[in-house]
Amino acid sequence: MLLSAAVRRSGPAVRLSHLPLLPRRRLASASGSAFDISNLRIDRVPESRLPSCPPKEELAFGKTFTDHMLSVKYSEGEWSAPRIGPYGDLRISPASSGLHYGLQCFEGLKAYRDHFHPDTVRMFRPDCNMERMSNSMARLAMPAFPQDQFLRCIEELVSLDSPWIPTGEGYSLYIRPTAVSTQPFLGVAASTEVLLYCILSPVGPYYKNGFSPVRLTADEETVRAWPGGTGNNKVGGNYGPTMVPQARANAAGYDQVLWIFGPDGAVTEAGAMNVFFVVTDRETGRRELITPPLDRGDILPGVTRRSILDLCRSWGEIDVTERSPTMAELAVAADEGRLVEAFGTGTAAVVSPISCVRYGGKDIDIPATGEVTQWVWDRITSIQYGKEEGPPGWSYTI
């Protein structure tokens, strides 16, 4: 994909070398809008901050940011032309409804250096993130945006700041698209002014101990999401209320909260991750991979979750089921030696083995790291870094 000659630049010349995109699912677009790759303006920083970037081993998740950011404004019923400019603070009215009423949502995806060709940059299923971003914005009554054009602009941003991408497995460039209402209005109403932007952050493994098991505690008092709410959208309001339960879990010696719902204690998510359990069927002896379904609307439709389900169904070595296991069911399976693995999944951590869940005043120990967990980790990361070919369109170079 070549950047259109109509793209405007200021400052030093920008070198953008792109390879053709592999075929992927068509994204929603909007014709006749200023929000188009051909209108993208790029204003480069006069001097990069890359020399001051910490060594990759010292990178803390989400604390270091690259030189540039992408931004597009919506007002008076129209999107502006997209712009890439220097990373910097936002100027926003203290009356912005985004600050008062939680009119904000975001996405999380990554770019990777190819394992065999480190100068080549890969992205993993970003069309799925654009689709989810669109759904989140619609849930907040925000305007629709041209998904394909936003993605192409993000690709240009990643290409421009690609020197920031650290090398090695577990290292990547975290991409954070965000939408926030900027309308200075204290009335409770849909916003007429929105800022859509994207920032980049070089990252290492999400957990300091890398691909090592985590310990969870099931929260029997606090509910993260519920049917009819916003649990299936990536909105800011889903995350703020989890800080207190997370702090309680950490103080008790656990890494994350296992979220449950309803009188039966149905499992929903683990921290900010989707969650999977591997249970041996009592009658058949076959392993079953279980993850909560999306039909209630309280589970985030994770891209990693979606990918794992696809891969495991084609693997054929395990039965795959989308249903809501209860904590009582899992406790019995553990007592009978049939709860053989558990893991959380998400863009940031990719896969996190789970070695313990505390429930009802008792620690339920789970073997970790198991064969399925390791197989899932190997497959996903190998595709992300280009070590092996994945399904068509999942991983492509820019």
N, C-alpha and C positions, 0 to 999 in steps of 0.2 A: 504494500500500500504506500503510495507516494503522497507526500503532503502537497496539496494544491498550491500552484504558483500564486494564488490569490492571498495566501497567508501573509500577513504583514509582520515585519520584525523591526525592532529598533535595537541599537547597540551592536555588539560584535556578531558576526555571522553565526547562525545556528546550524550545526551539522545534524541532520536527521536522516538516518539510513534505515529503511524499513524493508522487510521481506513481505511477500504477499501473505495475507492471512489465510489460514486453513479454513475450509468450509465450516460454518457454524450456523446455528439457528438464527433466522432473520429477526432483527430487533425492530421495535416500533420506531417510526420516524415521523417527522412532520415537515411537509414541504412548504416553501415560501417563508420560512422563519429566519430571522437573523442568527438564530442559534444553529450554526452550520460550520463545519470544519473549514470551509472556504473563507469564512469571515474571522477565523482565529487570528488574534494578534498576540505576538510573543515579544515581551520586553525582558531582556536578560539582565541579570544582576551584573554590575561592573566587575565584581570580584567574588569568586565562590568562597563559601565558608567551609568547604570540604576539608581543607587542611586542619581545621579545629575539631573535626568529628572524632569522637573517642575511638580507640581500637575496637574492632568488632567484638572482641571478648568482653568488653566493658559496656556494650550497648544495653541500656535498660529499655524495656518495651515502651514505645510511645513517648519518649522524652527528647529525642533528637530529630530534627526536621531538615529537609533539604532546602535548596536555595529558592525554589519557585513554588507557586500555587496557581491553580486554575480557578476562575470565578466567572459566573454568569448571573445576571440580575433579571428578575421578573418584576415588571410594574406596568400599570396601565394596560393590562391584558396581553402583554407581549414579552418574550424573552429578548434580552440584548445579545449582541455578538459576544462570543466567548473570548476571554483574555487570560493569558498566562503571564504572570508578573512576579516580582520578588515576594517571597514569603514574608508575611507581616501581620500585625494585629488588625482586627476588624474595627471599623468605626460603626457603631450601632447606637440608636437612640435608647435611652434608659426606659422609654415607654414602649419599646418593641414588644409585640405580643409573643414573640419567640422566647423572651426572657420571663414573661409572666405566666403563660399558659401552656408551656411545653410544646409549642409548635416547632418541633425540630426532629429530624430523623437522620440516619447515617447508614453507611455501608462499611464493610471491611473486606478487602481482597489483597492479593499480593502479586508482586513481580519477582522473578527468580533469574539468577544467572544459570545458563545451560551447563549441565554437568560436564559435557564433552567440549563445549565451545563457550568458555566463560565470557567472551565478548558479546555473546548473543543473549538477549533478554527474552524471557518467556512469561506469559500470563496464563492463568488457569480459570477457565469457565467464567470470564467476567460478564458475559451476557446474562448469566443467572443473577448476578449482583445488580445489574441494571434493571432487570425485571422486578426484583425484590424492592429496590429503591423506589421504583415507580409505584408499587403497591403501598409502600409505607407513606409516600407523599399523598397518594389518593386517600388513605385512611385519615390524614390530617387536613383534608380538603385543600391541598396544595395543587397548583396547576400541573398538568402533564408536561413532560419534557421529551425531546427526541432522543431516545435511548442510544441509538446508533451514533449520533453526533456527539453526545456526551462521552461515550466510550472512546471514540476516535480522538477526542480532545485529551482524554486521560492518557491514551497511548502516547500522544505527543509530549505530555508532561513527563511521563515516565522515561521516554527516550531522552529528553533534554537533561534530566537529572539522573540518568543511568550510572554515571560514575559513582554515585552514592551507594549503589547496591553492593553489599558485602558478598564475598564468595564463600562457598562451603555449604554443606547440608545443614539445615536448621536456620540459615541466614537468608534474608530476603528484604524486599522493600515493601513495607506495609502501606496500603493505599486507602485513604479515608475520604470518600465522598460524603458530603454533608449538605443538608438543606435546612434553612432556618428562616422563620418569618422575621422580616425587618420592619414591618409596618408599625409606625409609632401610634398605637391605638390601644386604649385600655378596655375597649368593649370586647366581649366574648363573641368573636365572629371569625369566619374564615379570612385568612390574610390575603391582601391584594398586592403585597410586596414580599418577595422571597429572594434570598441569596442562595444559590447553588454553587458550592465550591469543592475543591479537592486538594488535600495536602498529602505529603509523602513522608515516611519515616523509616530509616534503615533499622532493622531489628534482628535480634538473634532469637534463640529459643525462648518461648513465652515464659516457661518456668525455669528458674535458675538451675534446677537439677536435671533439665533436659527431658529426655524420654524416660522418665522414672515415674513409678506409681504415685498417685495422690490419694489422700484420705478425705472422705466426705462425712458430713453429718446431716441427716435428714431433718429439716426444719418442720416441726409439727405445729408451729404457731403462726408463721408468716406464709402468705401465699404470694408467689411471684406473678401469676397470671391466671385468668379464668375464662371460661367460654363466653364469647361475646365481647371480650376486652381487646387489648392490643398486643397480646403475647405473640401473635404471628406476624407482627411488624417490628421493624428495628427502629423504634422510637425512643427518644431519650427518657421518657417517663417510665419505661420498663426497668431502667437500670438504677436510677437514684434511690428508690426505696429498698434496694437490696444491700445497701452499704452497711446498715446496722446488723442485719443477720450475718453478713459476711464477716464483720468484725467479731461477732460473738463466736462464730465458727473458728476463726483464727485464734482467739483467746483460749478456746477449749482444746487447741492443738490439732485442728483439722484445716485442710487446705481450701476446701470449698463447701458450699451448701448443696445438698441434694434437695431439690424442690419437689414437694408432693402436693396433691390436691384431693379434696373430698374426704368423706368419712372413712373410705377404705384405704386412704393413703396411697392413691395412684401416683406413680412416679411420672414426673414431667421433664425436668431438665436438671443439669448439674452445673451450678454456677451460671456462667453465660454460655454453656455448651449444650448441645444435644447429647443424649446418653444412650448407650447400648449395653445390653446384658447377653451373655452367652450361657444358656441353660441346657442341660442334658435332659431330654424327654424321658420321663419315668418308664414309659411303655416301650418306646421304639429304640431308646438308647442313642438316637441321633441328636446332634447339637442343633440348637435353635438360637438364632440371633434375633433379639427382641428390642424394638425401640418404640417409644410412644408415637401414636399416629397424629396426623395433622388435622383431622376432621373436626375437632372441637374448637380450633382456632386459638388455642393457648400455647402452642408450640411454635417456635421460630423455624421456618423451613430452611434449614441450613444447607449451604452449597456442599459442604463436606459430607453432611448427612446424606444428601441426595446421591452424591457420588459413591459413597460406601454401599448404599443399598443396591445401586446399579452393579457395582463390581461383585458384590457377594452373591447376588442372584445369578450372575453369569458364571461364577466360580463353581457352583454345584456341590461344594463340599459341606454346605451348611444350609439348613432351612432358614428362611428369612420371614419374619412376621412383624407387622406394624400393629401393635396393641399396647394397652397400658398395664404393665405389671404393677401389682401392689407390693408394698413393703412386706406385708404378711406373707405373700407368695414367695418373695425373694428370700425371706428369712427361713422359710421351710425348705426351700431348695438348697440354701447354704447348709442347713443342718443335715440334709441328706447327701451332701457332697455333690449336688447337681448344679450349683451356681459356680461355674468354672472360670468365667471371665467377666469383666466389665470395663468400659472405657467411655470417656467423653470425647466429643469431636467439635471442632470449630476452626475458623480461618486462622485465628491467632495461634492456638496450641496445636492444631492439626488433629493429633490423637493423644489423649492422656489416659494411660492405664489407671484403673481404680483398684486399690488394694484393700479398702475398708469402707464400710458405711455404718455409721452409728445410728441406731434406731431403737426406740423404746428402752433407752438406758443401757443398751448392749452394743458392742462392736461386732459387726458381721464381717469377718475376714474373707477376702476373695483372692484366689491365686492370681498373681501378676508377675511378669507380663506373659499372657498366654499366646497360643499359636495364632488364633484369629486376630487378636490385637496387633501382633507383630506383622501378620500378613497384610492387614489393612494399612498399617503405617508404611510398610515397604511399597505397596502398590501406589498409594496416593502420592507419597513423596517422590517416587521414581518417575511418575508421570509429570509432576510439577516441575522437576528439575531436568526433564528430558532424558532420563536414563533409560526409559522404556516408552514404547508407543502406547498411548491410551486410546480410548474410543475417539472417533473422528470429532475434531473441533474442541476437544477438552483443553488441550495445551497447544499454544501457538506462539510464534516468535514475532517480535516487533523490531 
